[in-house]
Amino acid sequence: MARAAKDYTAGGAYPESYYAASANPAAARPPLEGERKVEVCIVGGGFSGLSAGIELAERGHEVVLLEGARIGWGASGRNGGQIVNGLNASLETITARYGRDTADFVGTVVQTGGEIIRDRVARYGIECDLRDGNIFTAFTAKQMQELEAKQSLWRRHGHDNFEMLDRAALSRHIASDIYLGGMLDHSGGHMHPLNLALGEAAAFESLGGTIHELSRVISVENPAGRPVVRTATGAIRPEVLILAGNAYLGHLVPELENRIMPFSTQIIATEPLGERGRALLPTDMCVEDVRYILDYYRLSADGRLLFGGGTVYGGSDPADIRAKLLPSLEKVFPDLKGVGVDFAWSGNCAISFSRVPQMGRLGNATYFAQGYSGHGVVGSHLFGQILGKAVDGDRRSFDVFQKVPWIPFPGGRRFAVPYSVVGSWWYALRDRLGM
């Protein structure tokens, strides 16, 4: 039997954030009570679990989803809200490690996550402030060359939605002198992630799916055989189990624990900026730079600057999020020095050593997806859909990703954090030196 999961929920209330403060109204769902048999049980009420649940419910399956806190409580409801196409690992890296056939397949699906989001927002009338366009920014000529190479590579895979921007062209989108240029992805975008999750939950329920919140799973028995999922007040015996807890799965399934490492990232939301904000980002696109430890930002629907960045390996939070992020914000936008900050929050994601998300099965009945490595908004929607299709019988995409070998962290979980910290120092130094 797997070890009992640590209670991370703090009673299930959403952590303080701009997203929680501006969330659409949503009624609480009752906890699981008693024992039952179901066709499919999904553990995790974030984007992966919701995406898989919608896919299965649309195909007529009986699905029960268990969430330890509230829908979108974890990374799905706290992230930067950016639709950034691709995986963390580049297509060049995937080609070198896993071969051209795998890279060619990945190249055909890297934009699917964003397409899934737009399709479901339109189909189910989800109100989440969806906007088009994201921009990658570069500080050096070398970084611009890397963006040009990325544009060429993606064109070879049939994606021709990238537009190179020199300094003058970039200035029409971002009122900052800090960048040399950038690249615009017209198929990218941004939205209110918690409202997207809440809307997807409502869509899932409209299709006949069942959600139990405040139903933290305390054990998963026999995941490689006939699984039994237990909470404090109930149990489910599913024909098929999908594990979609990612960074919050914890010790629940030891076979998956050492494959990933939690890390936290932080975001601040300024006071509403009005015309000042529209002058900074006149085309209302989201932005991220191309450094290893990057800044990312965008405007909210009510005109706040949402500015994120930094990484804390192991999943802990910095002592002062405002103090950590404000210097970076002021480097990008010096005119905002002294701006009021109304919200500051942190949240955990999960990183794999290879930076490629992991998908697979334990035995014949238990499926999992995890380790999106900072690209979870699109990756989770894609992988959730692939899991749903696999359970329904279409395993073509699942089989490709399942065959991608996972790489353990050197020294195991014990040394993953110090190893990753040293690595991040090295890459941050390379960014500063323009290497």
Backbone hydrogen bonds in HBPLUS format (Angstrom, degrees):
<---DONOR---> <-ACCEPTOR-->    atom                        ^
c    i                          cat <-CA-CA->   ^        H-A-AA   ^      H-
h    n   atom  resd res      DA  || num        DHA   H-A  angle D-A-AA Bond
n    s   type  num  typ     dist DA aas  dist angle  dist       angle   num
A0005-ALA N   A0218-ILE O   3.25 MM 213  4.97 139.7  2.42 107.9 119.2     1
A0012-GLY N   A0009-THR O   2.93 MM   3  4.86 160.6  1.97 107.4 113.6     2
A0021-ALA N   A0017-SER O   3.09 MM   4  6.26 157.4  2.14 146.4 152.8     3
A0022-SER N   A0018-TYR O   3.02 MM   4  6.17 131.6  2.26 142.9 155.0     4
A0022-SER N   A0019-TYR O   3.21 MM   3  5.20 135.5  2.42  95.5 107.4     5
A0034-GLY N   A0233-THR O   2.99 MM 199  6.36 151.4  2.07 153.4 145.7     6
A0235-ALA N   A0034-GLY O   2.98 MM 201  6.31 149.9  2.07 132.5 134.0     7
A0036-ARG N   A0235-ALA O   3.05 MM 199  6.55 147.2  2.16 146.7 155.7     8
A0237-ARG N   A0036-ARG O   2.92 MM 201  6.32 156.8  1.98 152.5 159.4     9
A0038-VAL N   A0237-ARG O   3.37 MM 199  6.41 152.0  2.45 120.5 126.4    10
A0239-GLU N   A0038-VAL O   3.06 MM 201  6.63 136.5  2.25 143.4 156.2    11
A0239-GLU N   A0039-GLU O   3.15 MM 200  4.93 130.1  2.41 108.0 121.9    12
A0240-VAL N   A0039-GLU O   2.89 MM 201  6.21 140.4  2.05 150.8 163.5    13
A0040-VAL N   A0062-GLU O   3.11 MM  22  6.23 141.4  2.27 154.1 165.1    14
A0064-VAL N   A0040-VAL O   2.98 MM  24  6.39 157.1  2.03 156.0 162.7    15
A0041-CYS N   A0240-VAL O   2.96 MM 199  6.43 157.0  2.02 158.8 165.8    16
A0242-ILE N   A0041-CYS O   2.86 MM 201  6.26 157.1  1.91 160.9 166.4    17
A0042-ILE N   A0064-VAL O   2.88 MM  22  6.27 158.6  1.92 152.6 158.1    18
A0066-LEU N   A0042-ILE O   2.82 MM  24  6.18 164.6  1.84 170.7 174.8    19
A0043-VAL N   A0242-ILE O   2.89 MM 199  6.25 163.1  1.92 170.8 176.3    20
A0244-ALA N   A0043-VAL O   2.79 MM 201  5.55 151.7  1.87 153.3 161.6    21
A0044-GLY N   A0066-LEU O   2.84 MM  22  5.95 171.0  1.85 168.5 171.4    22
A0072-GLY N   A0045-GLY O   2.99 MM  27  6.02 159.5  2.04 141.3 147.9    23
A0050-LEU N   A0046-GLY O   2.91 MM   4  6.03 165.9  1.93 160.7 165.5    24
A0051-SER N   A0047-PHE O   2.81 MM   4  5.75 158.7  1.86 145.8 152.0    25
A0052-ALA N   A0048-SER O   3.00 MM   4  6.20 166.2  2.02 152.1 155.7    26
A0053-GLY N   A0049-GLY O   2.85 MM   4  5.93 154.7  1.91 142.6 150.8    27
A0054-ILE N   A0050-LEU O   2.87 MM   4  6.04 162.4  1.90 151.7 155.0    28
A0055-GLU N   A0051-SER O   3.10 MM   4  6.26 166.6  2.12 147.1 151.1    29
A0056-LEU N   A0052-ALA O   2.98 MM   4  6.19 161.8  2.01 151.6 156.2    30
A0057-ALA N   A0053-GLY O   2.81 MM   4  5.93 163.0  1.83 151.8 157.4    31
A0058-GLU N   A0054-ILE O   2.83 MM   4  5.90 158.2  1.87 152.2 157.7    32
A0059-ARG N   A0056-LEU O   3.02 MM   3  5.05 130.3  2.27  95.4 109.3    33
A0061-HIS N   A0056-LEU O   3.07 MM   5  5.46 170.6  2.08 144.3 141.5    34
A0060-GLY N   A0057-ALA O   3.04 MM   3  5.04 163.0  2.07 106.5 109.4    35
A0210-THR N   A0063-VAL O   3.12 MM 147  6.43 161.7  2.15 153.7 159.4    36
A0065-LEU N   A0210-THR O   2.78 MM 145  6.15 165.4  1.80 161.6 166.2    37
A0212-HIS N   A0065-LEU O   2.91 MM 147  6.29 159.7  1.95 167.8 174.5    38
A0067-GLU N   A0212-HIS O   2.93 MM 145  6.18 164.2  1.95 165.0 162.8    39
A0215-SER N   A0067-GLU O   2.88 MM 148  5.51 175.9  1.88 140.1 139.2    40
A0214-LEU N   A0069-ALA O   2.87 MM 145  4.58 159.6  1.92 137.7 142.8    41
A0073-TRP N   A0070-ARG O   2.99 MM   3  5.26 140.6  2.14 145.5 138.2    42
A0077-GLY N   A0074-GLY O   3.13 MM   3  5.85 148.3  2.23 119.1 126.1    43
A0078-ARG N   A0075-ALA O   3.16 MM   3  5.05 165.3  2.18 104.1 108.6    44
A0079-ASN N   A0075-ALA O   3.17 MM   4  5.62 126.5  2.47 155.8 153.2    45
A0191-MET N   A0081-GLY O   2.88 MM 110  5.23 147.5  1.99 142.4 152.2    46
A0083-ILE N   A0189-GLY O   2.63 MM 106  4.80 174.2  1.63 136.4 138.1    47
A0189-GLY N   A0083-ILE O   3.19 MM 106  4.80 141.8  2.35 127.4 129.8    48
A0086-GLY N   A0110-VAL O   3.28 MM  24  4.69 150.2  2.38 139.8 132.5    49
A0094-ILE N   A0090-SER O   2.95 MM   4  6.29 161.7  1.99 152.7 157.9    50
A0095-THR N   A0091-LEU O   2.90 MM   4  6.02 154.9  1.96 143.4 150.0    51
A0096-ALA N   A0092-GLU O   3.01 MM   4  6.27 162.3  2.04 149.1 153.3    52
A0097-ARG N   A0093-THR O   2.98 MM   4  6.16 156.3  2.03 152.1 158.2    53
A0098-TYR N   A0094-ILE O   2.82 MM   4  5.56 163.1  1.84 148.3 154.0    54
A0099-GLY N   A0095-THR O   2.96 MM   4  4.59 142.4  2.11 123.3 127.4    55
A0103-ALA N   A0099-GLY O   3.16 MM   4  6.43 164.5  2.19 148.3 153.1    56
A0104-ASP N   A0100-ARG O   2.71 MM   4  5.84 158.6  1.75 155.2 160.8    57
A0105-PHE N   A0101-ASP O   3.04 MM   4  6.28 154.0  2.11 144.3 150.9    58
A0106-VAL N   A0102-THR O   2.90 MM   4  6.19 168.6  1.92 156.3 159.1    59
A0107-GLY N   A0103-ALA O   2.82 MM   4  5.97 152.2  1.90 146.3 154.5    60
A0108-THR N   A0105-PHE O   2.93 MM   3  5.28 141.3  2.08 106.1 117.4    61
A0109-VAL N   A0106-VAL O   3.04 MM   3  5.35 148.0  2.15 107.1 116.5    62
A0110-VAL N   A0106-VAL O   3.08 MM   4  6.00 122.7  2.42 156.1 169.6    63
A0112-THR N   A0109-VAL O   2.96 MM   3  5.13 160.0  2.00 111.8 118.3    64
A0115-GLU N   A0111-GLN O   3.33 MM   4  6.62 153.9  2.41 144.3 151.8    65
A0116-ILE N   A0112-THR O   2.83 MM   4  6.12 151.8  1.91 156.5 164.2    66
A0117-ILE N   A0113-GLY O   3.11 MM   4  6.42 159.9  2.15 148.9 153.6    67
A0118-ARG N   A0114-GLY O   3.08 MM   4  6.34 169.0  2.09 150.9 152.9    68
A0119-ASP N   A0115-GLU O   2.92 MM   4  6.04 159.1  1.97 147.6 153.9    69
A0120-ARG N   A0116-ILE O   2.97 MM   4  6.15 164.8  1.99 155.1 158.3    70
A0121-VAL N   A0117-ILE O   2.92 MM   4  6.09 159.3  1.97 154.6 160.9    71
A0122-ALA N   A0118-ARG O   3.04 MM   4  6.16 161.5  2.07 146.4 151.0    72
A0123-ARG N   A0119-ASP O   2.81 MM   4  5.93 163.4  1.84 150.2 155.8    73
A0124-TYR N   A0120-ARG O   2.96 MM   4  5.74 164.7  1.98 142.8 146.9    74
A0126-ILE N   A0121-VAL O   3.05 MM   5  4.68 145.0  2.18 126.3 135.3    75
A0192-HIS N   A0128-CYS O   2.74 MM  64  4.98 169.0  1.76 150.8 153.7    76
A0131-ARG N   A0190-HIS O   2.82 MM  59  5.33 154.8  1.88 163.2 168.7    77
A0190-HIS N   A0131-ARG O   3.02 MM  59  5.33 151.7  2.10 131.9 138.1    78
A0133-GLY N   A0188-GLY O   2.80 MM  55  4.63 152.3  1.87 116.3 109.8    79
A0286-CYS N   A0133-GLY O   3.33 MM 153  6.71 154.8  2.40 149.7 144.9    80
A0134-ASN N   A0185-ASP O   3.18 MM  51  5.42 158.3  2.23 141.1 147.6    81
A0185-ASP N   A0134-ASN O   2.82 MM  51  5.42 176.3  1.82 177.0 177.0    82
A0135-ILE N   A0286-CYS O   2.82 MM 151  6.24 152.7  1.90 149.5 158.0    83
A0288-GLU N   A0135-ILE O   2.98 MM 153  6.43 153.8  2.05 166.0 171.8    84
A0136-PHE N   A0183-MET O   2.84 MM  47  5.18 166.1  1.86 156.4 158.1    85
A0183-MET N   A0136-PHE O   2.81 MM  47  5.18 148.0  1.91 146.6 155.9    86
A0137-THR N   A0288-GLU O   3.03 MM 151  6.27 150.7  2.12 133.2 141.1    87
A0290-VAL N   A0137-THR O   3.17 MM 153  6.18 133.0  2.40 173.9 168.1    88
A0138-ALA N   A0181-GLY O   2.91 MM  43  5.51 167.4  1.92 149.0 146.6    89
A0180-LEU N   A0138-ALA O   2.85 MM  42  5.83 155.5  1.91 146.6 154.6    90
A0144-MET N   A0140-THR O   3.07 MM   4  6.41 148.7  2.17 143.7 152.6    91
A0145-GLN N   A0141-ALA O   2.96 MM   4  6.26 151.7  2.04 147.4 154.8    92
A0146-GLU N   A0142-LYS O   3.01 MM   4  6.33 148.1  2.12 144.6 153.5    93
A0147-LEU N   A0143-GLN O   3.03 MM   4  6.33 149.6  2.13 143.6 151.2    94
A0148-GLU N   A0144-MET O   2.94 MM   4  6.25 154.7  2.01 148.0 155.1    95
A0149-ALA N   A0145-GLN O   2.93 MM   4  6.17 152.6  2.00 144.7 152.1    96
A0150-LYS N   A0146-GLU O   2.96 MM   4  6.19 148.7  2.06 140.8 149.5    97
A0151-GLN N   A0147-LEU O   2.90 MM   4  6.18 156.7  1.96 149.3 155.2    98
A0152-SER N   A0148-GLU O   3.04 MM   4  6.32 160.0  2.08 147.6 152.2    99
A0153-LEU N   A0149-ALA O   2.94 MM   4  6.13 160.3  1.98 148.1 153.7   100
A0154-TRP N   A0150-LYS O   2.94 MM   4  6.09 168.4  1.96 155.7 158.3   101
A0155-ARG N   A0151-GLN O   3.04 MM   4  6.19 147.4  2.15 142.2 151.4   102
A0156-ARG N   A0152-SER O   3.18 MM   4  6.50 146.2  2.30 142.9 150.9   103
A0156-ARG N   A0153-LEU O   3.10 MM   3  5.23 122.5  2.44  96.7 110.6   104
A0157-HIS N   A0154-TRP O   3.02 MM   3  5.07 141.4  2.17  98.0 109.6   105
A0159-HIS N   A0154-TRP O   2.97 MM   5  5.32 162.6  2.00 145.2 140.6   106
A0158-GLY N   A0155-ARG O   2.93 MM   3  5.01 159.8  1.97 111.3 112.8   107
A0186-HIS N   A0161-ASN O   3.04 MM  25  5.53 166.9  2.06 160.9 156.8   108
A0163-GLU N   A0184-LEU O   2.83 MM  21  5.02 153.0  1.90 142.6 151.7   109
A0184-LEU N   A0163-GLU O   2.79 MM  21  5.02 167.0  1.81 149.4 149.6   110
A0165-LEU N   A0182-GLY O   2.80 MM  17  5.03 163.4  1.83 147.9 142.1   111
A0182-GLY N   A0165-LEU O   2.86 MM  17  5.03 157.8  1.91 148.5 149.4   112
A0170-LEU N   A0166-ASP O   2.82 MM   4  5.97 162.0  1.85 162.5 168.2   113
A0171-SER N   A0167-ARG O   3.05 MM   4  6.21 145.1  2.18 141.8 150.4   114
A0172-ARG N   A0169-ALA O   3.20 MM   3  5.60 153.7  2.27 106.9 114.4   115
A0173-HIS N   A0170-LEU O   2.85 MM   3  5.43 159.1  1.89 118.0 125.2   116
A0174-ILE N   A0170-LEU O   2.95 MM   4  6.16 156.2  2.00 154.2 162.0   117
A0175-ALA N   A0280-LEU O   2.91 MM 105  4.77 162.0  1.94 141.7 143.8   118
A0188-GLY N   A0185-ASP O   3.13 MM   3  5.40 163.2  2.16 109.1 114.2   119
A0196-LEU N   A0192-HIS O   3.00 MM   4  6.27 145.6  2.12 149.8 160.6   120
A0197-ALA N   A0193-PRO O   2.94 MM   4  6.24 160.9  1.98 150.6 154.6   121
A0198-LEU N   A0194-LEU O   2.89 MM   4  6.16 162.8  1.92 152.0 156.8   122
A0199-GLY N   A0195-ASN O   2.92 MM   4  5.98 153.9  1.99 139.3 146.6   123
A0200-GLU N   A0196-LEU O   2.88 MM   4  6.12 151.7  1.96 149.3 157.4   124
A0201-ALA N   A0197-ALA O   2.89 MM   4  6.15 150.8  1.98 148.0 156.1   125
A0202-ALA N   A0198-LEU O   3.07 MM   4  6.36 157.4  2.12 144.9 150.3   126
A0203-ALA N   A0199-GLY O   2.96 MM   4  6.20 151.5  2.04 141.8 150.1   127
A0204-PHE N   A0200-GLU O   2.87 MM   4  6.10 160.2  1.91 149.8 154.5   128
A0205-GLU N   A0201-ALA O   3.00 MM   4  6.29 159.0  2.05 149.8 155.0   129
A0206-SER N   A0202-ALA O   2.91 MM   4  6.13 147.4  2.02 143.5 152.9   130
A0207-LEU N   A0203-ALA O   3.20 MM   4  6.49 127.4  2.50 140.1 152.8   131
A0207-LEU N   A0204-PHE O   3.15 MM   3  5.27 141.8  2.30  98.6 109.5   132
A0209-GLY N   A0204-PHE O   3.03 MM   5  5.36 152.6  2.10 148.3 140.8   133
A0208-GLY N   A0205-GLU O   2.99 MM   3  5.10 163.5  2.01 109.1 112.9   134
A0218-ILE N   A0230-ARG O   2.79 MM  12  5.88 151.8  1.86 147.6 157.4   135
A0230-ARG N   A0219-SER O   3.00 MM  11  5.38 177.0  2.00 160.6 160.8   136
A0221-GLU N   A0228-VAL O   2.80 MM   7  4.99 160.3  1.84 156.6 155.8   137
A0228-VAL N   A0221-GLU O   2.99 MM   7  4.99 146.7  2.11 135.8 142.5   138
A0225-GLY N   A0222-ASN O   3.03 MM   3  5.29 163.4  2.05 114.4 118.6   139
A0229-VAL N   A0236-ILE O   2.89 MM   7  5.14 172.1  1.89 158.6 159.3   140
A0236-ILE N   A0229-VAL O   2.79 MM   7  5.14 154.0  1.85 148.1 157.1   141
A0231-THR N   A0234-GLY O   2.87 MM   3  5.20 174.5  1.87 145.9 147.7   142
A0241-LEU N   A0365-ALA O   2.89 MM 124  6.08 165.2  1.91 146.7 151.2   143
A0367-TYR N   A0241-LEU O   2.76 MM 126  6.16 162.2  1.79 164.2 165.9   144
A0243-LEU N   A0367-TYR O   2.81 MM 124  6.18 166.1  1.83 153.1 155.5   145
A0248-TYR N   A0245-GLY O   2.97 MM   3  5.24 149.2  2.07 140.3 133.2   146
A0249-LEU N   A0246-ASN O   3.13 MM   3  5.52 166.6  2.15 120.1 120.3   147
A0252-LEU N   A0249-LEU O   3.16 MM   3  5.88 159.0  2.21 139.6 142.6   148
A0256-LEU N   A0253-VAL O   2.91 MM   3  5.72 158.8  1.95 128.2 134.0   149
A0257-GLU N   A0253-VAL O   3.26 MM   4  6.34 138.0  2.45 143.6 154.0   150
A0259-ARG N   A0256-LEU O   3.18 MM   3  5.53 158.8  2.23 112.6 119.1   151
A0261-MET N   A0351-ILE O   2.92 MM  90  5.33 148.5  2.03 145.4 155.7   152
A0351-ILE N   A0261-MET O   2.91 MM  90  5.33 166.6  1.93 144.7 147.8   153
A0314-GLY N   A0262-PRO O   2.82 MM  52  5.13 144.8  1.95 157.7 151.2   154
A0263-PHE N   A0349-CYS O   3.02 MM  86  5.45 154.1  2.09 132.0 135.8   155
A0349-CYS N   A0263-PHE O   2.75 MM  86  5.45 165.1  1.78 167.4 170.5   156
A0264-SER N   A0312-VAL O   2.90 MM  48  5.13 163.1  1.92 140.5 144.1   157
A0312-VAL N   A0264-SER O   2.97 MM  48  5.13 153.9  2.04 145.0 150.2   158
A0265-THR N   A0347-GLY O   3.14 MM  82  5.93 149.2  2.24 157.1 162.8   159
A0347-GLY N   A0265-THR O   3.24 MM  82  5.93 141.4  2.40 152.1 163.3   160
A0309-GLY N   A0266-GLN O   3.05 MM  43  5.82 149.6  2.14 155.2 162.1   161
A0267-ILE N   A0345-TRP O   3.00 MM  78  5.61 160.1  2.04 156.6 160.1   162
A0345-TRP N   A0267-ILE O   2.95 MM  78  5.61 163.7  1.97 163.0 168.3   163
A0268-ILE N   A0307-PHE O   2.88 MM  39  5.42 156.8  1.94 145.0 151.3   164
A0307-PHE N   A0268-ILE O   2.92 MM  39  5.42 157.7  1.97 156.7 162.8   165
A0269-ALA N   A0343-PHE O   2.89 MM  74  5.06 158.7  1.93 140.7 141.7   166
A0342-ASP N   A0269-ALA O   2.90 MM  73  5.92 138.1  2.08 151.1 162.7   167
A0343-PHE N   A0269-ALA O   3.28 MM  74  5.06 158.9  2.32 142.7 144.2   168
A0270-THR N   A0305-LEU O   3.12 MM  35  5.44 162.5  2.16 141.2 145.7   169
A0271-GLU N   A0340-GLY O   2.82 MM  69  5.36 140.6  1.98 140.8 136.9   170
A0273-LEU N   A0303-GLY O   2.87 MM  30  5.51 171.2  1.88 130.8 133.7   171
A0276-ARG N   A0273-LEU O   3.15 MM   3  5.36 130.3  2.41 144.3 134.4   172
A0277-GLY N   A0274-GLY O   3.14 MM   3  5.54 126.4  2.44 105.8 117.5   173
A0278-ARG N   A0274-GLY O   3.27 MM   4  6.68 159.8  2.31 149.1 154.6   174
A0279-ALA N   A0275-GLU O   2.94 MM   4  6.13 141.1  2.09 145.6 155.7   175
A0280-LEU N   A0276-ARG O   3.23 MM   4  6.49 139.0  2.41 136.8 146.7   176
A0280-LEU N   A0277-GLY O   3.05 MM   3  5.13 126.8  2.34  97.4 111.4   177
A0281-LEU N   A0277-GLY O   3.11 MM   4  6.42 156.4  2.17 155.7 161.1   178
A0284-ASP N   A0281-LEU O   3.05 MM   3  5.38 163.1  2.08 116.4 121.5   179
A0287-VAL N   A0297-TYR O   2.87 MM  10  5.38 163.1  1.90 167.5 170.7   180
A0297-TYR N   A0287-VAL O   2.87 MM  10  5.38 156.1  1.92 147.5 154.2   181
A0289-ASP N   A0295-ASP O   3.12 MM   6  5.92 156.2  2.17 161.2 167.1   182
A0296-TYR N   A0308-GLY O   3.01 MM  12  5.23 157.6  2.06 139.8 140.0   183
A0308-GLY N   A0296-TYR O   2.74 MM  12  5.23 176.8  1.75 169.1 169.8   184
A0298-ARG N   A0306-LEU O   3.07 MM   8  5.46 140.3  2.24 139.8 151.5   185
A0306-LEU N   A0298-ARG O   2.83 MM   8  5.46 168.2  1.84 170.6 173.7   186
A0300-SER N   A0304-ARG O   2.86 MM   4  5.20 151.9  1.94 144.3 152.9   187
A0303-GLY N   A0300-SER O   3.05 MM   3  5.19 159.1  2.10 113.5 113.2   188
A0324-LYS N   A0320-ASP O   3.10 MM   4  6.31 142.1  2.25 142.2 153.0   189
A0324-LYS N   A0321-ILE O   3.14 MM   3  5.03 122.4  2.48  92.0 106.9   190
A0325-LEU N   A0321-ILE O   3.04 MM   4  6.25 156.3  2.09 156.0 160.3   191
A0326-LEU N   A0322-ARG O   2.93 MM   4  5.76 166.7  1.95 159.2 162.2   192
A0328-SER N   A0325-LEU O   3.08 MM   3  5.45 120.8  2.45 108.9 122.9   193
A0329-LEU N   A0325-LEU O   3.03 MM   4  6.33 162.2  2.06 158.0 163.8   194
A0330-GLU N   A0326-LEU O   2.91 MM   4  6.08 161.0  1.94 156.6 161.1   195
A0331-LYS N   A0327-PRO O   3.08 MM   4  6.29 134.0  2.30 136.6 147.9   196
A0331-LYS N   A0328-SER O   3.21 MM   3  5.14 130.8  2.46  93.8 106.8   197
A0332-VAL N   A0328-SER O   3.25 MM   4  6.57 152.5  2.33 147.8 153.8   198
A0333-PHE N   A0329-LEU O   2.85 MM   4  6.06 167.7  1.87 155.4 159.5   199
A0336-LEU N   A0333-PHE O   2.94 MM   3  5.70 166.2  1.96 125.9 130.5   200
A0337-LYS N   A0334-PRO O   3.12 MM   3  5.64 157.1  2.17 121.9 121.6   201
A0339-VAL N   A0336-LEU O   2.90 MM   3  5.26 150.5  1.99 145.1 140.1   202
A0373-SER N   A0350-ALA O   2.95 MM  23  5.70 151.6  2.03 164.3 159.1   203
A0355-ARG N   A0352-SER O   3.11 MM   3  4.94 145.1  2.24  97.0 107.6   204
A0358-GLN N   A0370-GLN O   2.77 MM  12  5.35 169.1  1.78 161.7 165.1   205
A0370-GLN N   A0358-GLN O   2.95 MM  12  5.35 149.8  2.05 146.4 153.4   206
A0360-GLY N   A0368-PHE O   3.17 MM   8  5.61 155.5  2.23 144.6 146.7   207
A0368-PHE N   A0360-GLY O   3.01 MM   8  5.61 145.9  2.13 151.2 149.9   208
A0362-LEU N   A0366-THR O   2.77 MM   4  5.19 154.7  1.83 149.8 158.3   209
A0375-HIS N   A0372-TYR O   3.17 MM   3  5.43 163.0  2.20 113.2 118.4   210
A0379-GLY N   A0375-HIS O   3.04 MM   4  5.90 152.7  2.11 150.2 155.4   211
A0380-SER N   A0376-GLY O   2.84 MM   4  5.17 158.4  1.89 127.7 134.2   212
A0382-LEU N   A0378-VAL O   3.02 MM   4  6.25 162.1  2.05 153.9 159.0   213
A0383-PHE N   A0379-GLY O   2.84 MM   4  5.97 175.2  1.84 155.9 157.6   214
A0384-GLY N   A0380-SER O   2.85 MM   4  5.72 151.6  1.93 137.0 145.6   215
A0385-GLN N   A0381-HIS O   3.12 MM   4  6.20 157.8  2.17 138.6 144.2   216
A0386-ILE N   A0382-LEU O   2.97 MM   4  6.29 157.7  2.02 150.6 157.4   217
A0387-LEU N   A0383-PHE O   2.89 MM   4  6.11 157.1  1.94 148.3 153.9   218
A0388-GLY N   A0384-GLY O   2.99 MM   4  6.25 161.6  2.03 149.1 154.0   219
A0389-LYS N   A0385-GLN O   2.94 MM   4  6.21 161.2  1.97 153.2 157.9   220
A0390-ALA N   A0386-ILE O   2.90 MM   4  6.09 154.1  1.97 146.7 154.2   221
A0391-VAL N   A0387-LEU O   2.98 MM   4  6.26 163.6  2.01 157.1 159.9   222
A0392-ASP N   A0388-GLY O   3.11 MM   4  6.28 147.3  2.22 141.0 150.3   223
A0393-GLY N   A0389-LYS O   3.00 MM   4  6.26 114.6  2.44 136.3 152.7   224
A0394-ASP N   A0389-LYS O   2.82 MM   5  5.14 146.7  1.93 149.1 141.5   225
A0393-GLY N   A0390-ALA O   2.99 MM   3  5.05 146.6  2.11  99.0 109.5   226
A0399-ASP N   A0395-ARG O   2.82 MM   4  5.75 163.8  1.85 152.7 155.6   227
A0401-PHE N   A0397-SER O   3.26 MM   4  6.62 167.5  2.28 159.5 160.0   228
A0402-GLN N   A0398-PHE O   2.79 MM   4  5.90 157.8  1.84 157.5 165.0   229
A0403-LYS N   A0399-ASP O   3.25 MM   4  6.21 141.5  2.41 135.1 142.1   230
A0404-VAL N   A0401-PHE O   3.16 MM   3  5.33 149.7  2.25 103.0 111.9   231
A0412-GLY N   A0409-PHE O   2.80 MM   3  5.12 154.6  1.87 142.3 139.1   232
A0415-PHE N   A0412-GLY O   3.21 MM   3  5.85 135.2  2.42 114.3 122.9   233
A0416-ALA N   A0413-ARG O   3.27 MM   3  4.95 154.8  2.34  95.8 103.3   234
A0419-TYR N   A0415-PHE O   3.04 MM   4  5.99 157.4  2.09 147.2 154.4   235
A0420-SER N   A0416-ALA O   2.92 MM   4  5.98 159.4  1.96 145.6 151.4   236
A0421-VAL N   A0417-VAL O   2.89 MM   4  6.09 156.2  1.94 157.7 164.8   237
A0422-VAL N   A0418-PRO O   3.05 MM   4  6.20 166.7  2.07 149.4 152.1   238
A0423-GLY N   A0419-TYR O   3.00 MM   4  6.25 159.1  2.04 146.4 152.8   239
A0424-SER N   A0420-SER O   2.83 MM   4  6.04 154.4  1.89 147.0 153.9   240
A0425-TRP N   A0421-VAL O   2.96 MM   4  6.24 153.5  2.03 150.3 157.2   241
A0426-TRP N   A0422-VAL O   3.08 MM   4  6.36 157.8  2.13 148.6 154.2   242
A0427-TYR N   A0423-GLY O   3.01 MM   4  6.32 166.1  2.03 154.8 157.6   243
A0428-ALA N   A0424-SER O   2.87 MM   4  5.91 152.7  1.95 145.3 153.4   244
A0429-LEU N   A0425-TRP O   2.91 MM   4  6.11 150.9  1.99 145.0 152.7   245
A0430-ARG N   A0426-TRP O   2.99 MM   4  6.34 155.0  2.06 147.6 154.5   246
A0431-ASP N   A0427-TYR O   2.98 MM   4  6.25 151.3  2.06 143.1 150.5   247
A0432-ARG N   A0428-ALA O   2.99 MM   4  6.30 158.5  2.03 147.6 153.0   248
A0433-LEU N   A0429-LEU O   2.94 MM   4  6.15 149.3  2.04 149.6 158.0   249
A0434-GLY N   A0430-ARG O   2.94 MM   4  5.91 111.2  2.42 135.7 151.4   250
A0435-MET N   A0430-ARG O   2.85 MM   5  4.90 152.4  1.92 148.2 149.7   251
A0434-GLY N   A0431-ASP O   3.19 MM   3  5.07 151.4  2.27  96.9 105.6   252
